[in-house]
Amino acid sequence: MAGVGTHPSRVQACYPPRMGSLANVSGLIAFIAACLCFPLFIAYFLDRRTHEGVDWFKRRRTLSRGQSAEATILSATLLTDRNTGSKYSAAYSIVYEVRPEGEPPFRGRGLEVMYFSEAHANRVDTGQVVDVRFDPNDRTIVLVRIDARKAKLEKDAARRAKEDALLGKR
């Protein structure tokens, strides 16, 4: 009766592998971390390439802590060779003449990726005066964007107020 399924290799093959071992858990954690970090790593470097070396963190820091100034757009060029990942947005290379308060004016270039509707609302065109923020140390310039919906609501409210004033309403 030795041949009735008592062979040791067949008995051991019926048991599932041990899943609770530390090697399996750490391998699973490493796999999940790689799946999460790799796309972020790729997105970070694609963003730096799109914005010519100025990463997202630097732009956010300049927007929050940078010095405010008015700037005149000397040139605004739509870059067709930049892939922004969307058919609704484009990259604009903008040359500014920045006039900080109490300092001599300087010229600098910024690269903005925005929706086409945002470009219209933010007056991205040659000769327009816009608000910017810049880093005084390395002169990184970031456009302070206008919310397109808010700008439209304010414009509509001003139009209604003007019409009401003409009609004598209060």
Secondary structure, 3 states (H helix, E strand, C coil): CCCCCCCHHHHHHCCCCCCCCHHHHHHHHHHHHHHHHHHHHHHHHHHHHHCCCCCHHHHHHHHHHCEEEEEEEEEEEEECCCCCCCCCEEEEEEEEEEECCCCCCEEEEEEEEEEHHHHHHCCCCCCCEEEEEECCCCCCEEECCCCHHHHHHHHHHHHHHHHHHHHCCC
